Amino acid sequence: MTCAIVGLGLMGGSFGLATKKYFSKIVGIDHNKSHQEDAIKLGLVDEIVELKDLENVDVIVLAIPIRGIISVLKELSKLNLKDDVLIIDFGSTKESIIKECPKNIRRNLVASHPMAGTEYSGPAAAIEDLYKNKVMVVCNIEESGDIQVKRAFDIYNFLEMKIKIMDAKEHDRHAAFISHMPHIVSFSIANAVLNQEDKEHIVTLAAGGFRDMSRLAKSNPAMWRDIFKENKKNLLDSIEAFKDELKRAKDLIENEKWDELYEWMKKGNELHKIM
Amino acid sequence: MTCAIVGLGLMGGSFGLATKKYFSKIVGIDHNKSHQEDAIKLGLVDEIVELKDLENVDVIVLAIPIRGIISVLKELSKLNLKDDVLIIDFGSTKESIIKECPKNIRRNLVASHPMAGTEYSGPAAAIEDLYKNKVMVVCNIEESGDIQVKRAFDIYNFLEMKIKIMDAKEHDRHAAFISHMPHIVSFSIANAVLNQEDKEHIVTLAAGGFRDMSRLAKSNPAMWRDIFKENKKNLLDSIEAFKDELKRAKDLIENEKWDELYEWMKKGNELHKIM
């Protein structure tokens, strides 16, 4: 079976490394010339091709930003692809992709979101075990073909991933809470500290806790702008929910309600019993 | 040289493990019976003693909450301690400890704050390399005796720590920004997610980013309540600064100012160039 990966960054590149033994051949597509060169040099894919060369591949993986996925799906719908081709997208939000996927290839698409990543990007950030033991969310599978779903699940099993089936709308809401809002919070911490006069001073004192809380603020702004754009309503809801909790803590501190603050923190501890 | 560690939890226990080869004998004090037993079993200290037994030790380390440090300092001031005894406290805020330290032992005290820790507590959480390569902030050394400062620095060098001298007031303000406020934020994220109806669902989807952002919400509520209490004013200032950034992000998202949101994130990226 052959595979084409569109987008040779962290996600696409790691997929290439991890499925070397699964596919007989892996080709890659990337509009960035230096990504193309790096991907070949790093052995992420066997060969660089173009979209029009995909008419004979068995699996196409779209590991690019959401708007890019939608426009590539439109181009793919005009090609003479194999009837049973499996198209996988790794978009961070799922509703708009599914809604805008051209009808003639909707059954070929298995809309997926790997709950994996690092704060780094680009081909050099690719790592072979990025997907191992991680969750792969698969959305609205009733609209995908049986043969494509089976093929996608076989690949995810090969990657040793845990498959979770979910409604796209639900997915986008959950993703706002557990991924998108925490990114906004991390950027807010980073900027709050940078606004302080003596930033070097503060930064010298950073221990593990601060490093954790500001790590997501290393993330790629262009990629995250697009995700926030796509999931605006859910993101604002999740920021609101977070703000309510922050306000509660602030009020308790201001009014010196230390016992209630203790209980509020004790409740936060609970999260780690279920995680 | 002999040492007494008051408080045999994560900080005191790790100090005991790390200085085994530095001191000829290390005794321990803890009002918690099971901590006493664990500390002996885990080899954190050689022997359990009481405060009144400290009249011949050379170094006393106070690794307990801030209010406990202040009350132990008051008890120590009434004992017939060695003239040149070094007392080190590891309190997370420094101004109130220095202010309330009895005059007759002020020169013996070297007020210190190790920028080290984990989200775990108790003797079993102790690890030998907790302090290695970490920053030790030392406050208002002009009020400490030369011999005590020299002795403290020698110990910190043995631990391979980086020493930073700082004014206590300044320290408390910096600590609010880089440690105390991020804890409040982490607890707020944990609680915001727990308030969602389908917590198991959300939690199943947690990837590395969410784990980082909620890790501090595992911390000990009693310990943190006391720190927040002690540093109330600075903490509220730092929460305010964070809230301003969050509000800015929210406004940009609400008004779809995506380019400005991009610039705001780009600025957050800067933090990692100076860290």
Boltz contact constraints between the chains, C-beta under 6 A:
constraints:
  - contact:
      token1: [A, 115]
      token2: [B, 205]
      max_distance: 6.0
  - contact:
      token1: [A, 115]
      token2: [B, 207]
      max_distance: 6.0
  - contact:
      token1: [A, 174]
      token2: [B, 202]
      max_distance: 6.0
  - contact:
      token1: [A, 174]
      token2: [B, 205]
      max_distance: 6.0
  - contact:
      token1: [A, 177]
      token2: [B, 193]
      max_distance: 6.0
  - contact:
      token1: [A, 177]
      token2: [B, 202]
      max_distance: 6.0
  - contact:
      token1: [A, 178]
      token2: [B, 202]
      max_distance: 6.0
  - contact:
      token1: [A, 178]
      token2: [B, 205]
      max_distance: 6.0
  - contact:
      token1: [A, 178]
      token2: [B, 206]
      max_distance: 6.0
  - contact:
      token1: [A, 178]
      token2: [B, 210]
      max_distance: 6.0
  - contact:
      token1: [A, 182]
      token2: [B, 209]
      max_distance: 6.0
  - contact:
      token1: [A, 182]
      token2: [B, 210]
      max_distance: 6.0
  - contact:
      token1: [A, 182]
      token2: [B, 213]
      max_distance: 6.0
  - contact:
      token1: [A, 184]
      token2: [B, 249]
      max_distance: 6.0
  - contact:
      token1: [A, 187]
      token2: [B, 265]
      max_distance: 6.0
  - contact:
      token1: [A, 187]
      token2: [B, 268]
      max_distance: 6.0
  - contact:
      token1: [A, 188]
      token2: [B, 242]
      max_distance: 6.0
  - contact:
      token1: [A, 188]
      token2: [B, 245]
      max_distance: 6.0
  - contact:
      token1: [A, 188]
      token2: [B, 246]
      max_distance: 6.0
  - contact:
      token1: [A, 190]
      token2: [B, 268]
      max_distance: 6.0
  - contact:
      token1: [A, 190]
      token2: [B, 271]
      max_distance: 6.0
  - contact:
      token1: [A, 191]
      token2: [B, 245]
      max_distance: 6.0
  - contact:
      token1: [A, 191]
      token2: [B, 267]
      max_distance: 6.0
  - contact:
      token1: [A, 191]
      token2: [B, 268]
      max_distance: 6.0
  - contact:
      token1: [A, 192]
      token2: [B, 241]
      max_distance: 6.0
  - contact:
      token1: [A, 192]
      token2: [B, 242]
      max_distance: 6.0
  - contact:
      token1: [A, 192]
      token2: [B, 245]
      max_distance: 6.0
  - contact:
      token1: [A, 193]
      token2: [B, 177]
      max_distance: 6.0
  - contact:
      token1: [A, 194]
      token2: [B, 271]
      max_distance: 6.0
  - contact:
      token1: [A, 202]
      token2: [B, 174]
      max_distance: 6.0
  - contact:
      token1: [A, 202]
      token2: [B, 177]
      max_distance: 6.0
  - contact:
      token1: [A, 202]
      token2: [B, 178]
      max_distance: 6.0
  - contact:
      token1: [A, 203]
      token2: [B, 274]
      max_distance: 6.0
  - contact:
      token1: [A, 203]
      token2: [B, 275]
      max_distance: 6.0
  - contact:
      token1: [A, 205]
      token2: [B, 115]
      max_distance: 6.0
  - contact:
      token1: [A, 205]
      token2: [B, 174]
      max_distance: 6.0
  - contact:
      token1: [A, 205]
      token2: [B, 178]
      max_distance: 6.0
  - contact:
      token1: [A, 206]
      token2: [B, 178]
      max_distance: 6.0
  - contact:
      token1: [A, 207]
      token2: [B, 115]
      max_distance: 6.0
  - contact:
      token1: [A, 209]
      token2: [B, 182]
      max_distance: 6.0
  - contact:
      token1: [A, 209]
      token2: [B, 216]
      max_distance: 6.0
  - contact:
      token1: [A, 210]
      token2: [B, 178]
      max_distance: 6.0
  - contact:
      token1: [A, 210]
      token2: [B, 182]
      max_distance: 6.0
  - contact:
      token1: [A, 212]
      token2: [B, 212]
      max_distance: 6.0
  - contact:
      token1: [A, 212]
      token2: [B, 215]
      max_distance: 6.0
  - contact:
      token1: [A, 213]
      token2: [B, 182]
      max_distance: 6.0
  - contact:
      token1: [A, 214]
      token2: [B, 271]
      max_distance: 6.0
  - contact:
      token1: [A, 215]
      token2: [B, 212]
      max_distance: 6.0
  - contact:
      token1: [A, 216]
      token2: [B, 209]
      max_distance: 6.0
  - contact:
      token1: [A, 217]
      token2: [B, 268]
      max_distance: 6.0
  - contact:
      token1: [A, 218]
      token2: [B, 272]
      max_distance: 6.0
  - contact:
      token1: [A, 221]
      token2: [B, 262]
      max_distance: 6.0
  - contact:
      token1: [A, 221]
      token2: [B, 265]
      max_distance: 6.0
  - contact:
      token1: [A, 221]
      token2: [B, 266]
      max_distance: 6.0
  - contact:
      token1: [A, 225]
      token2: [B, 258]
      max_distance: 6.0
  - contact:
      token1: [A, 225]
      token2: [B, 261]
      max_distance: 6.0
  - contact:
      token1: [A, 225]
      token2: [B, 262]
      max_distance: 6.0
  - contact:
      token1: [A, 228]
      token2: [B, 253]
      max_distance: 6.0
  - contact:
      token1: [A, 229]
      token2: [B, 258]
      max_distance: 6.0
  - contact:
      token1: [A, 239]
      token2: [B, 250]
      max_distance: 6.0
  - contact:
      token1: [A, 241]
      token2: [B, 192]
      max_distance: 6.0
  - contact:
      token1: [A, 242]
      token2: [B, 188]
      max_distance: 6.0
  - contact:
      token1: [A, 242]
      token2: [B, 192]
      max_distance: 6.0
  - contact:
      token1: [A, 245]
      token2: [B, 188]
      max_distance: 6.0
  - contact:
      token1: [A, 245]
      token2: [B, 191]
      max_distance: 6.0
  - contact:
      token1: [A, 245]
      token2: [B, 192]
      max_distance: 6.0
  - contact:
      token1: [A, 246]
      token2: [B, 188]
      max_distance: 6.0
  - contact:
      token1: [A, 249]
      token2: [B, 184]
      max_distance: 6.0
  - contact:
      token1: [A, 250]
      token2: [B, 239]
      max_distance: 6.0
  - contact:
      token1: [A, 253]
      token2: [B, 228]
      max_distance: 6.0
  - contact:
      token1: [A, 258]
      token2: [B, 225]
      max_distance: 6.0
  - contact:
      token1: [A, 258]
      token2: [B, 229]
      max_distance: 6.0
  - contact:
      token1: [A, 261]
      token2: [B, 225]
      max_distance: 6.0
  - contact:
      token1: [A, 262]
      token2: [B, 221]
      max_distance: 6.0
  - contact:
      token1: [A, 262]
      token2: [B, 225]
      max_distance: 6.0
  - contact:
      token1: [A, 265]
      token2: [B, 187]
      max_distance: 6.0
  - contact:
      token1: [A, 265]
      token2: [B, 221]
      max_distance: 6.0
  - contact:
      token1: [A, 266]
      token2: [B, 221]
      max_distance: 6.0
  - contact:
      token1: [A, 267]
      token2: [B, 191]
      max_distance: 6.0
  - contact:
      token1: [A, 268]
      token2: [B, 187]
      max_distance: 6.0
  - contact:
      token1: [A, 268]
      token2: [B, 190]
      max_distance: 6.0
  - contact:
      token1: [A, 268]
      token2: [B, 191]
      max_distance: 6.0
  - contact:
      token1: [A, 268]
      token2: [B, 217]
      max_distance: 6.0
  - contact:
      token1: [A, 271]
      token2: [B, 190]
      max_distance: 6.0
  - contact:
      token1: [A, 271]
      token2: [B, 194]
      max_distance: 6.0
  - contact:
      token1: [A, 271]
      token2: [B, 214]
      max_distance: 6.0
  - contact:
      token1: [A, 272]
      token2: [B, 218]
      max_distance: 6.0
  - contact:
      token1: [A, 274]
      token2: [B, 203]
      max_distance: 6.0
  - contact:
      token1: [A, 275]
      token2: [B, 203]
      max_distance: 6.0
